[in-house]
Amino acid sequence: MLNQRLSQKLLQKLSPQQIQLMKLLQVPTANLEQRIKEELEINPALEESALEFASEKEDLTEPEQIRDEEEDGFNEDENHIDTLDVDDYTKGEYEYNDGDDFRGNEEKKQLPYAVGKTFHDFLDEQLHLLDLDEQEWQIADQLIGSIDDDGYLRRELPAIADDLAFQKNIVTTEAEVLEVLRIIQRFDPSGVGARNLQECLQIQLERKEQNKNVKLALKIITNHFEAFTKKHYDKLARSLSVDEPTLKAAVDVILHLNPKPGGDTGTSSVNHQTIIPDFTIENNNGELEVLLNGKNAPDLRISDSFKEMLTSYSKGNVKDKKQKEAVVFIKQKIDSAKWFIDAIKQRQHTLFVTMQAILSFQKEYFLSGDEMKLRPMILKDIAEITGLDISTVSRVANSKYCQTEFGIFSLKHFFSEGLQMEGGEEVSTREVKMILEEFINAEDKSKPLGDEVLMEMLKQKGYNIARRTVAKYRETLNIPVARLRKEL
């Protein structure tokens, strides 16, 4: 027998407008202009205001919150069209401009971008100077296309021979591909076309003037590469039957080689993104002020033509099916434009209050620029100050940058966990990392400090942390273990 029951469930759902706001919060200033342009293209009811800058200051009080679709949405039934309040759609409150109050005196500019020859263009220029037959040229072209931005050929030679057969109908052998690769490895920058680090260093050493230090360095890389990478200098000296000064001279030659020759040309196939700060902190005689960068957000408003069309329809008797469809379409687009303008307003307000809270929390740092004065601060701290959800604060902090008089920093730079000292005082883990880095920078490189020794040194300063925590902080600073820091 079928058992039927009624049950109630309480679910929390985000409206499309709230989802749109969450997505806009994640967009940094550098990409906001593009996002607005996309919305302008798909919604004819939304347009840029003719005014470049508003003369009056924009109110920084909290804008009207994004409402649920069920509350402010529309119903496509005929009754709703018949009772449509045109004033809700034709009044001029839905215009948005950034205002001068928190934007600052900045011109509206397009995002700059880098131009110039790429690394592969540089290699192609050298290829065209060679006297090769058609097949050799095709092989060389395939090889250059397979070289990555670091200058390495990561693809296996048999796979490249297969690519030539399938893509260009060229039948070749691994030996022929290797012969052409040797030609490319004579290109500038030195070391390009190598298949691994060892080969890269060998190529560079072979092209140097062959004095005794270079010859010994080449011998080390060719026959003792593993011992060199692990910095087993005592073992190397015994194997090569040389004293420490002689070994040091050869190692110095190797250390001055370029492990990434692709970055040596001053060009790259990677598009460099210019960082545009989302916030600016100004210090006016000890008074700190947050300015929100709005130069990439054009002024927005509801299209007058759409308002006029809706007004004209409302004055007539909307009975025809096509007329009703037109009214529904116009209302949809105006609603969508309103929601987008609301979302932009809410985004700017949320960014501003979040940065204001960070400024208040880290005031001593913003006044001095001393990273030792950065207080322990997590997302929850800012969420409690602003009344925002932790996930909202996280979205604001993601991919956003702040310009201070000490430089441009990611918002994540100001967040760090806390560590309690022996005296009970709580300090930022960033402070501990800075002291750890100072210890390592000042160490004797012939006898680098191990994690156990570093732990004891930190304890002497009152930072009671475990050895594994020292190792964790060292790794986040991209500092290798003591053995790999050793120098002759």
C-alpha positions as a Python dict, from the first residue, in 0.01 Angstrom:
ca = {
    (1, 'M'): (0, 0, 0),
    (2, 'L'): (133, 340, -101),
    (3, 'N'): (222, 552, 203),
    (4, 'Q'): (171, 923, 135),
    (5, 'R'): (274, 1194, 379),
    (6, 'L'): (296, 1572, 387),
    (7, 'S'): (616, 1726, 516),
    (8, 'Q'): (749, 2080, 545),
    (9, 'K'): (1105, 2176, 460),
    (10, 'L'): (1281, 2507, 515),
    (11, 'L'): (1525, 2578, 232),
    (12, 'Q'): (1746, 2878, 170),
    (13, 'K'): (1777, 2969, -196),
    (14, 'L'): (1960, 3254, -364),
    (15, 'S'): (1772, 3455, -623),
    (16, 'P'): (1936, 3516, -964),
    (17, 'Q'): (2002, 3876, -857),
    (18, 'Q'): (2185, 3766, -543),
    (19, 'I'): (2392, 3521, -747),
    (20, 'Q'): (2475, 3804, -989),
    (21, 'L'): (2591, 4020, -696),
    (22, 'M'): (2814, 3741, -563),
    (23, 'K'): (2976, 3704, -904),
    (24, 'L'): (3031, 4080, -938),
    (25, 'L'): (3198, 4091, -596),
    (26, 'Q'): (3464, 3851, -720),
    (27, 'V'): (3543, 4061, -1029),
    (28, 'P'): (3849, 4286, -982),
    (29, 'T'): (3844, 4644, -1111),
    (30, 'A'): (4061, 4548, -1408),
    (31, 'N'): (3785, 4316, -1539),
    (32, 'L'): (3476, 4508, -1424),
    (33, 'E'): (3464, 4727, -1734),
    (34, 'Q'): (3453, 4420, -1960),
    (35, 'R'): (3176, 4266, -1750),
    (36, 'I'): (2968, 4586, -1779),
    (37, 'K'): (3026, 4598, -2155),
    (38, 'E'): (2894, 4244, -2184),
    (39, 'E'): (2579, 4344, -1996),
    (40, 'L'): (2535, 4652, -2218),
    (41, 'E'): (2555, 4431, -2527),
    (42, 'I'): (2290, 4182, -2415),
    (43, 'N'): (2047, 4430, -2254),
    (44, 'P'): (1926, 4717, -2476),
    (45, 'A'): (1742, 4874, -2180),
    (46, 'L'): (2076, 4947, -2011),
    (47, 'E'): (2297, 5225, -2141),
    (48, 'E'): (2587, 5444, -2041),
    (49, 'S'): (2502, 5787, -1906),
    (50, 'A'): (2601, 6083, -2120),
    (51, 'L'): (2764, 6246, -1816),
    (52, 'E'): (3125, 6144, -1762),
    (53, 'F'): (3136, 6252, -1399),
    (54, 'A'): (2863, 6349, -1156),
    (55, 'S'): (2912, 6688, -993),
    (56, 'E'): (2749, 6590, -663),
    (57, 'K'): (2902, 6346, -420),
    (58, 'E'): (2758, 5997, -412),
    (59, 'D'): (2597, 5890, -88),
    (60, 'L'): (2804, 5616, 73),
    (61, 'T'): (2525, 5496, 296),
    (62, 'E'): (2415, 5141, 234),
    (63, 'P'): (2224, 5111, -95),
    (64, 'E'): (1901, 4924, -128),
    (65, 'Q'): (1971, 4554, -89),
    (66, 'I'): (1925, 4315, -377),
    (67, 'R'): (1573, 4183, -339),
    (68, 'D'): (1443, 3835, -401),
    (69, 'E'): (1305, 3758, -742),
    (70, 'E'): (974, 3654, -587),
    (71, 'E'): (939, 3994, -415),
    (72, 'D'): (1044, 4228, -695),
    (73, 'G'): (1011, 4000, -994),
    (74, 'F'): (729, 3992, -1242),
    (75, 'N'): (452, 3763, -1344),
    (76, 'E'): (393, 3723, -1711),
    (77, 'D'): (16, 3678, -1679),
    (78, 'E'): (-221, 3922, -1842),
    (79, 'N'): (-355, 4057, -1513),
    (80, 'H'): (-11, 4187, -1419),
    (81, 'I'): (22, 4367, -1753),
    (82, 'D'): (-318, 4523, -1710),
    (83, 'T'): (-231, 4653, -1362),
    (84, 'L'): (123, 4759, -1453),
    (85, 'D'): (243, 5067, -1263),
    (86, 'V'): (445, 5250, -1525),
    (87, 'D'): (580, 5498, -1268),
    (88, 'D'): (790, 5219, -1117),
    (89, 'Y'): (972, 5186, -1448),
    (90, 'T'): (990, 5545, -1573),
    (91, 'K'): (1109, 5733, -1264),
    (92, 'G'): (1470, 5836, -1289),
    (93, 'E'): (1613, 5684, -970),
    (94, 'Y'): (1786, 5402, -1157),
    (95, 'E'): (2090, 5587, -1275),
    (96, 'Y'): (2432, 5500, -1144),
    (97, 'N'): (2761, 5683, -1145),
    (98, 'D'): (3064, 5624, -929),
    (99, 'G'): (3068, 5977, -794),
    (100, 'D'): (3380, 6162, -687),
    (101, 'D'): (3352, 6093, -316),
    (102, 'F'): (3545, 5767, -315),
    (103, 'R'): (3672, 5743, -669),
    (104, 'G'): (3950, 6001, -648),
    (105, 'N'): (4067, 6235, -920),
    (106, 'E'): (4151, 5972, -1180),
    (107, 'E'): (4085, 5978, -1550),
    (108, 'K'): (3887, 5702, -1715),
    (109, 'K'): (4140, 5497, -1907),
    (110, 'Q'): (4144, 5179, -2102),
    (111, 'L'): (4335, 4890, -1951),
    (112, 'P'): (4695, 4900, -2081),
    (113, 'Y'): (4840, 4591, -2241),
    (114, 'A'): (5184, 4476, -2340),
    (115, 'V'): (5288, 4459, -2705),
    (116, 'G'): (5599, 4329, -2877),
    (117, 'K'): (5757, 4018, -3021),
    (118, 'T'): (5705, 3691, -2846),
    (119, 'F'): (5978, 3445, -2756),
    (120, 'H'): (5869, 3217, -3043),
    (121, 'D'): (5882, 3510, -3289),
    (122, 'F'): (6244, 3558, -3181),
    (123, 'L'): (6320, 3193, -3260),
    (124, 'D'): (6135, 3209, -3595),
    (125, 'E'): (6348, 3505, -3702),
    (126, 'Q'): (6664, 3299, -3648),
    (127, 'L'): (6511, 3001, -3829),
    (128, 'H'): (6450, 3209, -4143),
    (129, 'L'): (6821, 3296, -4158),
    (130, 'L'): (6919, 2931, -4206),
    (131, 'D'): (6971, 2751, -4536),
    (132, 'L'): (6750, 2443, -4485),
    (133, 'D'): (6564, 2223, -4729),
    (134, 'E'): (6182, 2203, -4712),
    (135, 'Q'): (6167, 1896, -4488),
    (136, 'E'): (6428, 2028, -4244),
    (137, 'W'): (6243, 2360, -4230),
    (138, 'Q'): (5914, 2186, -4149),
    (139, 'I'): (6080, 1980, -3875),
    (140, 'A'): (6243, 2292, -3728),
    (141, 'D'): (5910, 2479, -3737),
    (142, 'Q'): (5742, 2190, -3551),
    (143, 'L'): (6022, 2182, -3292),
    (144, 'I'): (6004, 2558, -3228),
    (145, 'G'): (5629, 2532, -3185),
    (146, 'S'): (5684, 2261, -2923),
    (147, 'I'): (5928, 2469, -2714),
    (148, 'D'): (5767, 2613, -2401),
    (149, 'D'): (5805, 2965, -2263),
    (150, 'D'): (6098, 2858, -2042),
    (151, 'G'): (6288, 2754, -2355),
    (152, 'Y'): (6259, 2376, -2304),
    (153, 'L'): (6144, 2107, -2543),
    (154, 'R'): (5919, 1898, -2319),
    (155, 'R'): (5782, 1670, -2592),
    (156, 'E'): (5962, 1344, -2679),
    (157, 'L'): (6128, 1324, -3021),
    (158, 'P'): (5932, 1012, -3135),
    (159, 'A'): (5609, 1198, -3052),
    (160, 'I'): (5722, 1497, -3261),
    (161, 'A'): (5802, 1262, -3552),
    (162, 'D'): (5449, 1121, -3520),
    (163, 'D'): (5303, 1474, -3514),
    (164, 'L'): (5483, 1557, -3838),
    (165, 'A'): (5346, 1241, -4001),
    (166, 'F'): (4985, 1300, -3896),
    (167, 'Q'): (4967, 1679, -3920),
    (168, 'K'): (5196, 1761, -4214),
    (169, 'N'): (5229, 1426, -4392),
    (170, 'I'): (5606, 1434, -4342),
    (171, 'V'): (5776, 1099, -4287),
    (172, 'T'): (6090, 1138, -4078),
    (173, 'T'): (6299, 953, -3820),
    (174, 'E'): (6394, 1031, -3463),
    (175, 'A'): (6757, 1069, -3573),
    (176, 'E'): (6662, 1333, -3833),
    (177, 'V'): (6452, 1524, -3577),
    (178, 'L'): (6745, 1513, -3332),
    (179, 'E'): (6982, 1648, -3603),
    (180, 'V'): (6752, 1948, -3663),
    (181, 'L'): (6713, 1996, -3286),
    (182, 'R'): (7092, 2027, -3255),
    (183, 'I'): (7073, 2316, -3504),
    (184, 'I'): (6802, 2491, -3297),
    (185, 'Q'): (7008, 2442, -2983),
    (186, 'R'): (7267, 2674, -3139),
    (187, 'F'): (7008, 2955, -3143),
    (188, 'D'): (7006, 3243, -2898),
    (189, 'P'): (6944, 3253, -2610),
    (190, 'S'): (7200, 2992, -2514),
    (191, 'G'): (7038, 2676, -2381),
    (192, 'V'): (6717, 2700, -2581),
    (193, 'G'): (6573, 2371, -2709),
    (194, 'A'): (6714, 2164, -2422),
    (195, 'R'): (6506, 1868, -2309),
    (196, 'N'): (6597, 1898, -1941),
    (197, 'L'): (6797, 2115, -1703),
    (198, 'Q'): (7113, 1908, -1736),
    (199, 'E'): (7115, 1944, -2116),
    (200, 'C'): (7035, 2315, -2085),
    (201, 'L'): (7338, 2379, -1864),
    (202, 'Q'): (7558, 2159, -2087),
    (203, 'I'): (7467, 2360, -2398),
    (204, 'Q'): (7548, 2688, -2224),
    (205, 'L'): (7882, 2560, -2094),
    (206, 'E'): (7981, 2420, -2435),
    (207, 'R'): (7926, 2765, -2591),
    (208, 'K'): (8149, 2938, -2335),
    (209, 'E'): (8521, 2997, -2371),
    (210, 'Q'): (8679, 2672, -2256),
    (211, 'N'): (8904, 2771, -1964),
    (212, 'K'): (8982, 2535, -1674),
    (213, 'N'): (8684, 2645, -1464),
    (214, 'V'): (8439, 2596, -1751),
    (215, 'K'): (8585, 2256, -1837),
    (216, 'L'): (8552, 2143, -1474),
    (217, 'A'): (8197, 2280, -1460),
    (218, 'L'): (8108, 2087, -1777),
    (219, 'K'): (8254, 1772, -1624),
    (220, 'I'): (8044, 1823, -1310),
    (221, 'I'): (7720, 1869, -1507),
    (222, 'T'): (7792, 1581, -1746),
    (223, 'N'): (7914, 1317, -1501),
    (224, 'H'): (7809, 1430, -1151),
    (225, 'F'): (7482, 1616, -1203),
    (226, 'E'): (7289, 1440, -924),
    (227, 'A'): (7560, 1506, -664),
    (228, 'F'): (7570, 1872, -773),
    (229, 'T'): (7192, 1922, -744),
    (230, 'K'): (7198, 1771, -393),
    (231, 'K'): (7496, 1992, -303),
    (232, 'H'): (7716, 1699, -197),
    (233, 'Y'): (8026, 1915, -237),
    (234, 'D'): (8253, 1695, -27),
    (235, 'K'): (8165, 1397, -244),
    (236, 'L'): (8223, 1602, -561),
    (237, 'A'): (8565, 1720, -443),
    (238, 'R'): (8673, 1361, -373),
    (239, 'S'): (8536, 1227, -704),
    (240, 'L'): (8704, 1501, -908),
    (241, 'S'): (9024, 1506, -697),
    (242, 'V'): (9016, 1884, -658),
    (243, 'D'): (9045, 2115, -359),
    (244, 'E'): (8760, 2333, -229),
    (245, 'P'): (8868, 2666, -395),
    (246, 'T'): (8894, 2494, -736),
    (247, 'L'): (8552, 2331, -691),
    (248, 'K'): (8402, 2663, -577),
    (249, 'A'): (8527, 2840, -892),
    (250, 'A'): (8363, 2576, -1114),
    (251, 'V'): (8038, 2582, -915),
    (252, 'D'): (8027, 2964, -946),
    (253, 'V'): (8040, 2924, -1325),
    (254, 'I'): (7738, 2690, -1312),
    (255, 'L'): (7543, 2917, -1076),
    (256, 'H'): (7574, 3205, -1323),
    (257, 'L'): (7407, 3004, -1602),
    (258, 'N'): (7042, 3061, -1692),
    (259, 'P'): (6813, 2768, -1599),
    (260, 'K'): (6524, 2926, -1797),
    (261, 'P'): (6665, 3060, -2124),
    (262, 'G'): (6317, 3142, -2256),
    (263, 'G'): (6294, 3431, -2012),
    (264, 'D'): (6627, 3574, -2128),
    (265, 'T'): (6498, 3744, -2446),
    (266, 'G'): (6288, 4012, -2278),
    (267, 'T'): (5987, 3871, -2465),
    (268, 'S'): (5725, 3614, -2383),
    (269, 'S'): (5419, 3456, -2536),
    (270, 'V'): (5236, 3515, -2209),
    (271, 'N'): (5005, 3818, -2191),
    (272, 'H'): (5117, 4031, -1898),
    (273, 'Q'): (4823, 4166, -1698),
    (274, 'T'): (4880, 4508, -1548),
    (275, 'I'): (4768, 4527, -1185),
    (276, 'I'): (4512, 4801, -1135),
    (277, 'P'): (4449, 4867, -763),
    (278, 'D'): (4085, 4845, -655),
    (279, 'F'): (4150, 5071, -355),
    (280, 'T'): (4379, 5359, -269),
    (281, 'I'): (4472, 5450, 88),
    (282, 'E'): (4559, 5818, 124),
    (283, 'N'): (4736, 5955, 431),
    (284, 'N'): (4639, 6316, 492),
    (285, 'N'): (4853, 6424, 789),
    (286, 'G'): (4775, 6108, 984),
    (287, 'E'): (4413, 6086, 869),
    (288, 'L'): (4368, 5776, 653),
    (289, 'E'): (4107, 5770, 377),
    (290, 'V'): (3986, 5489, 151),
    (291, 'L'): (3925, 5570, -215),
    (292, 'L'): (3752, 5312, -432),
    (293, 'N'): (3880, 5294, -787),
    (294, 'G'): (3583, 5338, -1018),
    (295, 'K'): (3752, 5446, -1340),
    (296, 'N'): (3671, 5122, -1522),
    (297, 'A'): (3300, 5130, -1431),
    (298, 'P'): (3104, 5351, -1674),
    (299, 'D'): (2799, 5546, -1556),
    (300, 'L'): (2482, 5344, -1613),
    (301, 'R'): (2111, 5423, -1645),
    (302, 'I'): (1784, 5286, -1782),
    (303, 'S'): (1734, 5368, -2149),
    (304, 'D'): (1492, 5661, -2207),
    (305, 'S'): (1362, 5494, -2523),
    (306, 'F'): (1255, 5186, -2327),
    (307, 'K'): (1080, 5404, -2070),
    (308, 'E'): (897, 5589, -2349),
    (309, 'M'): (791, 5263, -2516),
    (310, 'L'): (651, 5133, -2188),
    (311, 'T'): (466, 5462, -2129),
    (312, 'S'): (312, 5455, -2477),
    (313, 'Y'): (193, 5098, -2431),
    (314, 'S'): (43, 5180, -2091),
    (315, 'K'): (-164, 5465, -2239),
    (316, 'G'): (-321, 5235, -2493),
    (317, 'N'): (-542, 4933, -2445),
    (318, 'V'): (-304, 4637, -2443),
    (319, 'K'): (-521, 4359, -2582),
    (320, 'D'): (-329, 4235, -2883),
    (321, 'K'): (-111, 3931, -2811),
    (322, 'K'): (195, 4083, -2981),
    (323, 'Q'): (154, 4403, -2781),
    (324, 'K'): (141, 4204, -2458),
    (325, 'E'): (455, 4015, -2559),
    (326, 'A'): (625, 4347, -2630),
    (327, 'V'): (528, 4481, -2285),
    (328, 'V'): (659, 4165, -2119),
    (329, 'F'): (987, 4194, -2314),
    (330, 'I'): (1032, 4562, -2224),
    (331, 'K'): (958, 4497, -1858),
    (332, 'Q'): (1200, 4204, -1849),
    (333, 'K'): (1481, 4415, -1989),
    (334, 'I'): (1410, 4709, -1758),
    (335, 'D'): (1394, 4476, -1457),
    (336, 'S'): (1723, 4317, -1561),
    (337, 'A'): (1885, 4661, -1602),
    (338, 'K'): (1757, 4770, -1258),
    (339, 'W'): (1893, 4457, -1097),
    (340, 'F'): (2232, 4503, -1263),
    (341, 'I'): (2257, 4868, -1154),
    (342, 'D'): (2153, 4764, -802),
    (343, 'A'): (2421, 4494, -806),
    (344, 'I'): (2691, 4741, -914),
    (345, 'K'): (2585, 4983, -637),
    (346, 'Q'): (2584, 4703, -382),
    (347, 'R'): (2924, 4581, -505),
    (348, 'Q'): (3084, 4924, -467),
    (349, 'H'): (2932, 4968, -121),
    (350, 'T'): (3040, 4621, -4),
    (351, 'L'): (3395, 4675, -131),
    (352, 'F'): (3413, 5013, 40),
    (353, 'V'): (3290, 4903, 384),
    (354, 'T'): (3514, 4595, 376),
    (355, 'M'): (3826, 4798, 294),
    (356, 'Q'): (3724, 5054, 556),
    (357, 'A'): (3709, 4775, 815),
    (358, 'I'): (4052, 4643, 710),
    (359, 'L'): (4193, 4997, 734),
    (360, 'S'): (4049, 5039, 1083),
    (361, 'F'): (4181, 4700, 1196),
    (362, 'Q'): (4532, 4753, 1054),
    (363, 'K'): (4559, 5129, 1109),
    (364, 'E'): (4906, 5112, 1268),
    (365, 'Y'): (5041, 4930, 964),
    (366, 'F'): (4889, 5173, 711),
    (367, 'L'): (5039, 5466, 904),
    (368, 'S'): (5390, 5321, 927),
    (369, 'G'): (5424, 5055, 657),
    (370, 'D'): (5602, 4835, 914),
    (371, 'E'): (5491, 4476, 856),
    (372, 'M'): (5577, 4395, 1215),
    (373, 'K'): (5271, 4603, 1306),
    (374, 'L'): (5030, 4390, 1105),
    (375, 'R'): (4786, 4249, 1359),
    (376, 'P'): (4657, 3891, 1333),
    (377, 'M'): (4344, 3921, 1120),
    (378, 'I'): (4119, 3657, 968),
    (379, 'L'): (3806, 3678, 752),
    (380, 'K'): (3584, 3633, 1057),
    (381, 'D'): (3723, 3952, 1218),
    (382, 'I'): (3622, 4165, 920),
    (383, 'A'): (3288, 3985, 888),
    (384, 'E'): (3205, 4074, 1249),
    (385, 'I'): (3296, 4441, 1199),
    (386, 'T'): (3100, 4483, 875),
    (387, 'G'): (2811, 4250, 950),
    (388, 'L'): (2879, 4070, 623),
    (389, 'D'): (2901, 3697, 576),
    (390, 'I'): (3250, 3542, 582),
    (391, 'S'): (3201, 3416, 225),
    (392, 'T'): (3123, 3773, 113),
    (393, 'V'): (3441, 3906, 276),
    (394, 'S'): (3633, 3623, 107),
    (395, 'R'): (3495, 3725, -233),
    (396, 'V'): (3596, 4087, -173),
    (397, 'A'): (3949, 3987, -68),
    (398, 'N'): (3995, 3759, -368),
    (399, 'S'): (4192, 3913, -660),
    (400, 'K'): (4166, 4266, -520),
    (401, 'Y'): (4459, 4503, -471),
    (402, 'C'): (4518, 4810, -258),
    (403, 'Q'): (4758, 5094, -334),
    (404, 'T'): (4932, 5244, -31),
    (405, 'E'): (5219, 5488, 0),
    (406, 'F'): (5438, 5182, 62),
    (407, 'G'): (5338, 4993, -254),
    (408, 'I'): (5054, 4789, -405),
    (409, 'F'): (4944, 4482, -210),
    (410, 'S'): (4685, 4210, -251),
    (411, 'L'): (4410, 4231, 11),
    (412, 'K'): (4510, 3881, 120),
    (413, 'H'): (4842, 4034, 227),
    (414, 'F'): (4669, 4200, 524),
    (415, 'F'): (4521, 3871, 651),
    (416, 'S'): (4720, 3634, 869),
    (417, 'E'): (4663, 3395, 1158),
    (418, 'G'): (4770, 3469, 1511),
    (419, 'L'): (5038, 3310, 1728),
    (420, 'Q'): (5051, 3345, 2106),
    (421, 'M'): (5387, 3434, 2257),
    (422, 'E'): (5514, 3311, 2593),
    (423, 'G'): (5401, 3638, 2757),
    (424, 'G'): (5044, 3584, 2633),
    (425, 'E'): (5065, 3851, 2361),
    (426, 'E'): (4919, 3752, 2024),
    (427, 'V'): (5127, 3831, 1716),
    (428, 'S'): (5079, 3775, 1345),
    (429, 'T'): (5236, 3468, 1186),
    (430, 'R'): (5370, 3711, 924),
    (431, 'E'): (5590, 3861, 1195),
    (432, 'V'): (5731, 3517, 1277),
    (433, 'K'): (5801, 3450, 909),
    (434, 'M'): (5986, 3780, 875),
    (435, 'I'): (6210, 3699, 1173),
    (436, 'L'): (6267, 3348, 1039),
    (437, 'E'): (6369, 3495, 703),
    (438, 'E'): (6607, 3736, 878),
    (439, 'F'): (6774, 3445, 1060),
    (440, 'I'): (6824, 3254, 734),
    (441, 'N'): (6952, 3560, 543),
    (442, 'A'): (7212, 3622, 816),
    (443, 'E'): (7330, 3260, 846),
    (444, 'D'): (7673, 3134, 746),
    (445, 'K'): (7601, 2978, 407),
    (446, 'S'): (7884, 2729, 451),
    (447, 'K'): (7700, 2603, 763),
    (448, 'P'): (7329, 2681, 710),
    (449, 'L'): (7089, 2660, 1003),
    (450, 'G'): (6867, 2353, 1033),
    (451, 'D'): (6500, 2373, 1130),
    (452, 'E'): (6581, 2251, 1484),
    (453, 'V'): (6831, 2535, 1535),
    (454, 'L'): (6590, 2789, 1388),
    (455, 'M'): (6320, 2666, 1627),
    (456, 'E'): (6549, 2724, 1927),
    (457, 'M'): (6642, 3072, 1802),
    (458, 'L'): (6275, 3165, 1770),
    (459, 'K'): (6202, 3031, 2119),
    (460, 'Q'): (6476, 3256, 2256),
    (461, 'K'): (6280, 3550, 2113),
    (462, 'G'): (5960, 3430, 2276),
    (463, 'Y'): (5801, 3256, 1976),
    (464, 'N'): (5715, 2911, 2105),
    (465, 'I'): (5657, 2704, 1790),
    (466, 'A'): (5731, 2346, 1691),
    (467, 'R'): (5999, 2236, 1445),
    (468, 'R'): (5737, 2120, 1192),
    (469, 'T'): (5582, 2470, 1208),
    (470, 'V'): (5924, 2620, 1132),
    (471, 'A'): (5947, 2387, 831),
    (472, 'K'): (5598, 2490, 719),
    (473, 'Y'): (5679, 2864, 741),
    (474, 'R'): (6011, 2809, 562),
    (475, 'E'): (5833, 2630, 277),
    (476, 'T'): (5574, 2910, 242),
    (477, 'L'): (5869, 3151, 205),
    (478, 'N'): (6009, 2926, -73),
    (479, 'I'): (6328, 2867, 125),
    (480, 'P'): (6487, 2522, 74),
    (481, 'V'): (6618, 2296, 350),
    (482, 'A'): (6958, 2369, 507),
    (483, 'R'): (7144, 2116, 290),
    (484, 'L'): (7027, 2287, -31),
    (485, 'R'): (7120, 2632, 102),
    (486, 'K'): (7479, 2530, 154),
    (487, 'E'): (7745, 2722, -38),
    (488, 'L'): (8120, 2671, -68),
}
